Amino acid sequence: MRDPWHFDQIIDRSNTGSVKWESSVLKQKFGKRRGNLLPFWVADMDFACPDVILNAMEQRLSHKVFGYSLNDSRHNEALINWFNRRHGWQIQEDSIVNTPGIVPAVHYLIQCFTKPGDGVLIQPPVYYPFAHAIQTNGRHVVENPLVLNNYRYDMDFKDLEEKTRDPRVKLAILCSPHNPVGRVWQRDELERFGALCLKNNVLVFADEIHCDLVMPGFKHTSYQSISPELSQGAIAGIAASKTFNLAGLAHSCLIIPNETYRHEMGSFFDCLGFNSTGTSNLFGAIAARAAYEDGEPWLVDLISYIYDNFLYLKKRIEKELPGVRVFDLEATYLPWMDLNPLGLSPEKIVQVIEETAKIALDHGNWFGQSGAGFERINIACPRQLLSRAADRLIAAFVPFCK
């Protein structure tokens, strides 16, 4: 297969401070004897970012002066054009607020728009830093668990209605597309979600960081693009970091169309020592602008490569480990696998993965108790690495297949 972007190239990321690959981090997360695990956990890619981004950063580097800087002058225009062209979402420039990452932004939103003891709603199994941010800031986690129907997750709207009626629930975090179950929420699902939140005065944070990583046959609907009413009752989080592998550059954006919310956020940032429009990394903004202007051809081929990786993994795992299910991937590069049919306890599944297969995955119970016995695997890597992970998983679990 033709590989113009060198996605098959294995890049040695050891000794680069990579959270995903450094043995010290693996030991801290998985145990002192786990520093040699082959990592497929942290959600970044093992691919080089496209040359258009490197060229833009090198051009700025050549200036050799990196003093206090305004945001890249072309960044906002590039962002607006990208989301209008790819998602039909017309973002107004004055609604763009810079932040140094989506996870920090979640903490800021919780601190700004809720008070200690308030409830913040999430939909587990879901990205576990959400629950951590809620608890760390002294708020109460309110769960609206997703419902598993024939190996596809749906929202539980009856439970959502009950939870949002509680006046203590002030904020709902919508993971769209959903991490880790890989769902692309359909427009009617988002409308029902939004109607209940509006009815009960619950502010929505739509985390859309994976919105560009949608697999063939699916289309992402940006929450704020549905109607002015939903837009005014929501704050969206977007970034080029997942799409183009730029997480280390600490740059993301909140989209806040509601003037009152935007003013409150600006005042909160002033208290933190940020300027009124937030803060971001100089090179993060330059990289994002270059990606949005010229990175689309790379992204098209990236999605094709990731989807081929998914099909490869699903075919091998389900054929060679009867009963194990790799869920259909609608978005992200993080397939969700169900190992419960093997009849092992969740603790035993983790033990086999770490001690026998010797790979690092995101264990399902990290995403909530409903994730026990499931695993999330990162397939944004060269096929050769993914094949090695599949070999290890199959060899480790074959003895437990009936």
N, C-alpha and C positions, 0 to 999 in steps of 0.2 A: 504494500500500500504506500502511495506517495505521501511523504511527510515533510512538506515545505517549511514547517515551523519547528522541526526537530523535537516533536513531542516524545519520540522514542529515545531521545538522548538521556542517559542517566547522569544527573549532576550531583556530585558529592556535596552534601550539605553539612557534613560533620565539621565541627570547629568553626561554625559561622554564627553561633549564638541562636540557632534555630530551636524554638520551643519544641517543635515536633521531633527533632532528631537528637538533641543533646542528651547524653546519658544521665547527666545530673538531674534533668527534668523528669526523665523516664523513671529514675529511682524514686524521686519525690512523689510522683503520681501513682506508680504501680508497685513500689516496694524496693528495698535496698538491693535486692538481687535481680532487679529487672532492667538494669541499664543497657542490656544488649538486645532488647526487644526490637523487632523490625516494625517501624512505626507507620500505622495507617489510621491515626486518630485525629490529631489537630486538623481543623478545616482550613488548611492552605494547600497549595498545589506544588508538586515537585517539578514544575515546568518553569522555564525562563519566561519572563514577561516579554511582550513583543518589542521589536527594535524601535518602533515609533516612540515608545515611552522612554527607552534608554537614550535615544537621540535627543529628546527634549530635555532630559535631565542633564546630559553631558553638555548641551548648549548652555544651560544655566550654570553648570559647574565651571565652565570656561571663563565666566566672568570673575570668579575668585573672590567675590565679596558677598557675604551672606548676613548682612545686618538686618535690622527690623524691616519687615517687608509686608506690603499689602498682599491680598490674595491675587493669584495669577489673573491678569486682566481679562483673559479669554475663557476662564474656567466656567463661569456661570452660563455664558452663551452656549458653550459646548455641552454642558449638562442639560440645559433646557432643550436644545436641539436633539440630543440623544433620546431623552425620554418621550419627547413628542413623536419622533420618528419610529422608535421601536415599540412604544407602549401606548401611544395615543393619549399621553398625559401632558397637559399643558401647564407647566410650572411657571408661576410668576416669579420674577427675579427677587422681588422684595421678600419673598417667603423663604429664601434659602438662608440657613444658619449653619455655620461650620462647626464641627465638633471633631475631637481627636479619636474617633472610633465609635462604633455603634454601642459596644458594651459600656464605655463611659457615659454615652448619651442616655442609656437606660437608667443609670444611677442618677444623672442630672434630672431627668423627667420625674422620677419617683420623688426626689427631694423637692422639686419645684412645685409639683401639682398634687401631692398627697401629704398627709401629716402622719406622724407616728401613730400606729394603731389602725390606720386605714387599710382597706383591702385592695389588693392588686390582682386582677384575674389573669390566669394563664391557662393554656390548653395542653396538658401533658398527654403523652410523652413529648416534651418540648425542650429546646435548648436550655441546658441547666444553668447557665449564668443568669437567666431571668429570675429564677427562684432565689439564687444567691443574692442578687441585687435587692430583691424585695426584703429578704430576711435581714441582710446586713444593715439596711436602713431603717429597721424597726417597724416595718409594715407587715401585714398579714397576707400570706399566700392564699388565694382563693382559686381552687381548681375547677375548671370546666373540662373534664377529661374527654378526649376524642373517643369515638366509638368505633370498634373494629368490626367491619361487616365484610365477610368474604375476602379477606386480605386487602381491604381498602378502608382507610380511616375517614370518618365523617364527623362533622360537628354535632354535638348533642344540644339542639336548640331549646328543648324543654328545660334542660338543666341550666342552660345559659340564661333563659328568661328568669328563672328562679334566683340565680346568683346575681344578676345585674339589678334585680329589684332591691337587694340589700343596700340601704343608703350608705353603708360603710365602704362599699366598693366604688372607688373613685377613678380607677384607671384599668383598662384592659389592654393586654399586649397580644397583638395579632401577629403571628409568625407566618408571613406570606411571601413566597412559598414556604411551606412548613418544614422545619428542621427538627427532628430527624426523619419524619415519615415520608417526606418527598412529595407531599400533595401540592398541586396547583389549585388553589381555591377558585371555584367558578363564580361568575358574576352574581348569580342568584344566591349562592351561599354567603358571599360578602354583603349583599344587600340585606339578608335576614340578620346577619351578625350586627351590621351597622344600625338597623332599625331598632333592635333591642337596646343597644348602647345609647342611641340618641334618646329613646323613650325614657331611659332611666338616668340620663345626664352622666353617663360614664365616658370619660375621655378615652379615645382609642390611640394607642401607639402602634402603627403598622410598620413592623420591621420587614423591609423589602430588600434586604441586602443580597438575597439570592435571586432577585427577579430577572436578571439577565441570563441565568443558567437554567433555562427551560428546555426540556428535551423535545425532540421532534414529535409533532402531533398535539402539542399543548401550547397554550397561550396565557401569559400572565396578565391579570387585570389589576392595575394599580388602584388601591382602595380609594384614594382621593379623586380619581378620575370618574368615579361612578356618578356622583351628583354633588352640587354645591353644598347641600345639607351635610352629607357625609364628610366632605372636605373640611368644612368649618368645625366639625367635631372631632378632628383627627390631626395627629402629627405623624409624619412618615419619616423613616430612617432609610437612607440610601448611601451607597458607596461604590466606588470602582474596585475596592479592595478584594472582594471575593471573585469578581468577574475577571480581573486581570492580575491577580496574585500580588497585591500591593499592601497587604495588611501591616507590614513593618513600617510603612510610611505614615501611619497614624493620621488618616484623613477620611472624614465622612461628612454627610450633610443631614440636617433635619429640615424637612419641608413643613413650614407652619403658616398656612394661609390665614388662619384666624388672628386678626390684629391684636386682640386682647391676650391670647396665649403667647404670641410672639413678643409682646411687651413684657409679660411676666418672665419669659425665658431670658430676655435681654437683661432684665433687672437682676435675675438670679446669676447670670454670667458675670455681671458687674461685681456682685458680691464675691465671686470666686476669683476675681482678678482677670477675667477674660474681657475682651472688648464686647461691645453690645451685640455684635454679630457672631460671637463665638470665637473659636480659635482652631487653627489647624496647622499642619506642617507645611512649610514652604514647598518642599519637593513633592509632598503628597498632592497638593493642588496642581502642580505642574504635571505630574504623572497622570492624574485623573483627567485633566484637560486633554492631554495628548491621546489618552485612551479613547475618550469620547469623540475626539475629532477623527482619528485615523485607525482605531483598533478593531473596527468591526470585521474585516476579513479574517483576522486572527481568531476572533471569538467564534465566528461561524465554523471554522475548522476545529477549534477546541471542543465545541459542543459535539461535533461529529465523533471526535476521538473519544471523548468521555462516554458517549452513548455506546460506542463499540465496546469499550471496556466493560460497561454495564452488561451488555448482552453476553459477552464472554464469561464474566463472573457468574451471572445467573444460570447460564447453561451448564457450566462446570459444577457449581455447587449443588444445584437441584438434581443433576444426573448422578453425581458421585456420592452425594449424601442424601439418600432418599428420606423425604419428610421435611428436611430443612427448606425454608421458603425465603427467597430473596424478593422483596416486594417490588412491584413495578415502580420504576423511577420516573416521575413526572418532572422533577426539577431538582437542582443541587447536584453535587458529585458525591453524595453521601448515602449510598443504598442502605436500607434497613432490612436486617435479616432476622428471621424467627427460628431460633434453635430449640424452642420448647418441645417440638414433636419428638426430639431425641429421648425425652423422658428423664433428662438430667435436671437436677436442681440448678437454679441460676448461679449459685455459688460454685457448683461443679463446672458449669460451662465456662465461667471466668477462669477457674483454675486450669482447665485444659487449654484454653486460649493462651494464657500467659506462660504456663510451665511446660506444655508439650508443643504447641504450635509456635510458641515464642514470638508472638506478634502483639502489638499494642493496638487495641481497638477502643472505641468509646462504648463502654458497657451500658446496656439498656437501662439499668436501674438508676444510672446517673440522671436520666431524663425524667424520672418519676417512677413510682412503684409499678405502674402499668407497663413499664418498659422491661421489667425483669424477664430474663431469658432471651432478650433480643440483643442484637449488636449492630452498631453503626460502623461502616467501613468507608474509608476515603479512597476513591478510585481515580483521583486526579493525579495520576502518576504514569510513568512509562509502563507499557504492557508487560515488560519483562519483570518489573517489580510486582505488579499485580498478580502475575502468574506464580511468582514465588510465594505470595501470601495465600493464593488458592491452594497451591501444593501443600503448604504447611497446615492449613485448616482441614483439608480433606484427609491428610494422613493422620491428624490428631483425632478426628471425630469418626472415621470409618469404623473403629472398633465398637462404637456405641450405636451404630445403625442396625436396625432389626432386619 
